[in-house]
Amino acid sequence: MRFPRLLSARFRGFRVVNLLGLTVLLVIALGSYALKTFAGAQDAGAAGVEDQIIQEQRRIRMLKAEISRLGGPQRVSDLSRQYLNMTPLDPRREITPAALPAIAAQGNAVAVPAVQAAHP
């Protein structure tokens, strides 16, 4: 019979049940406030990370564009001419695959036959 006595017990003019209910209500309110604040901070952090991702994606696109510009065939050709004194091969120096064994047999002989055009 302690439970009915607990319902009617008083502490400084308030029933103990009412004080317990108020305490539980305050704990729930403060807990939900703390969780909402924590969730808001997490959302702000996630938004910051998303902004960083977008900025990095922009930077990646810019770098890819720069790589394609710097690695373009005309630029590579110009740089090889300028710094390495290299020029494109003359098409007359190309050989057919059938002529490769003959050239290999000659060793380092430089006489390279011209390509015979086989147009139908």
C-alpha positions as CSV (number, residue, x, y, z in Angstrom):
1,M,0.0,0.0,0.0
2,R,2.9,2.4,-0.6
3,F,1.6,3.5,-4.0
4,P,-1.6,5.2,-2.8
5,R,0.4,6.9,-0.1
6,L,2.9,8.1,-2.8
7,L,0.1,9.7,-4.8
8,S,-1.2,11.7,-1.8
9,A,2.3,12.5,-0.3
10,R,3.2,16.2,-0.3
11,F,6.5,18.0,-0.4
12,R,6.4,21.8,0.4
13,G,2.8,22.0,-0.6
14,F,3.1,20.1,-3.9
15,R,2.2,16.5,-4.5
16,V,5.2,14.3,-5.2
17,V,3.5,12.8,-8.3
18,N,3.1,16.3,-9.7
19,L,6.8,17.1,-9.0
20,L,7.9,13.8,-10.6
21,G,5.7,14.6,-13.7
22,L,7.1,18.1,-13.9
23,T,10.7,16.7,-13.7
24,V,10.0,14.1,-16.4
25,L,8.5,16.9,-18.6
26,L,11.5,19.1,-18.1
27,V,13.9,16.3,-18.9
28,I,12.0,15.5,-22.1
29,A,11.9,19.1,-23.2
30,L,15.6,19.8,-22.5
31,G,16.5,16.5,-24.1
32,S,14.6,17.3,-27.3
33,Y,16.0,20.8,-27.4
34,A,19.6,19.4,-27.1
35,L,18.9,16.8,-29.8
36,K,17.5,19.5,-32.1
37,T,20.5,21.7,-31.5
38,F,22.8,18.8,-32.2
39,A,21.0,17.9,-35.4
40,G,21.1,21.5,-36.5
41,A,24.8,21.6,-36.0
42,Q,25.2,18.3,-38.0
43,D,23.1,19.8,-40.8
44,A,25.3,22.9,-40.9
45,G,28.4,20.6,-41.0
46,A,26.9,18.6,-43.8
47,A,26.0,21.7,-45.8
48,G,29.7,22.9,-45.3
49,V,30.9,19.5,-46.6
50,E,28.5,19.7,-49.6
51,D,29.9,23.2,-50.4
52,Q,33.4,21.8,-50.3
53,I,32.5,19.0,-52.6
54,I,30.9,21.4,-55.1
55,Q,34.1,23.6,-55.0
56,E,36.3,20.6,-55.5
57,Q,34.2,19.4,-58.4
58,R,34.6,22.8,-60.0
59,R,38.3,22.7,-59.5
60,I,38.5,19.2,-61.0
61,R,36.6,20.4,-64.1
62,M,39.0,23.4,-64.4
63,L,42.1,21.2,-64.0
64,K,40.7,18.7,-66.6
65,A,40.2,21.6,-69.0
66,E,43.7,22.8,-68.4
67,I,45.1,19.3,-68.9
68,S,43.3,19.0,-72.2
69,R,44.6,22.4,-73.3
70,L,48.1,21.7,-72.3
71,G,48.2,18.3,-73.8
72,G,46.7,19.3,-77.1
73,P,48.4,17.9,-80.2
74,Q,49.3,21.3,-81.6
75,R,50.9,22.5,-78.3
76,V,52.9,19.3,-77.9
77,S,54.1,19.6,-81.5
78,D,55.1,23.2,-81.0
79,L,57.0,22.4,-77.7
80,S,58.8,19.4,-79.3
81,R,59.9,21.6,-82.2
82,Q,60.9,24.5,-79.9
83,Y,62.8,22.6,-77.1
84,L,63.7,19.2,-78.6
85,N,64.2,20.1,-82.3
86,M,61.8,17.3,-83.2
87,T,59.5,17.5,-86.2
88,P,56.8,15.2,-87.5
89,L,58.0,12.4,-89.7
90,D,57.9,12.9,-93.4
91,P,55.3,10.5,-94.9
92,R,57.7,9.5,-97.6
93,R,59.9,7.8,-94.9
94,E,57.1,5.4,-93.9
95,I,57.4,1.8,-94.9
96,T,55.0,-1.1,-95.3
97,P,54.9,-3.9,-92.8
98,A,56.2,-6.3,-95.6
99,A,59.4,-4.3,-95.9
100,L,60.3,-4.6,-92.2
101,P,62.2,-8.0,-92.5
102,A,64.4,-6.5,-95.3
103,I,65.3,-3.5,-93.2
104,A,66.0,-5.6,-90.2
105,A,68.3,-7.8,-92.3
106,Q,70.2,-4.6,-93.4
107,G,71.0,-3.8,-89.8
108,N,71.5,0.0,-89.4
109,A,71.5,0.8,-93.1
110,V,69.5,3.9,-93.6
111,A,68.0,3.4,-97.1
112,V,64.3,3.3,-96.3
113,P,62.0,2.6,-99.2
114,A,59.0,4.8,-99.7
115,V,55.5,3.5,-99.1
116,Q,53.9,2.2,-102.2
117,A,50.3,3.5,-102.3
118,A,47.9,0.8,-103.1
119,H,44.8,2.6,-104.2
120,P,42.1,0.6,-105.9
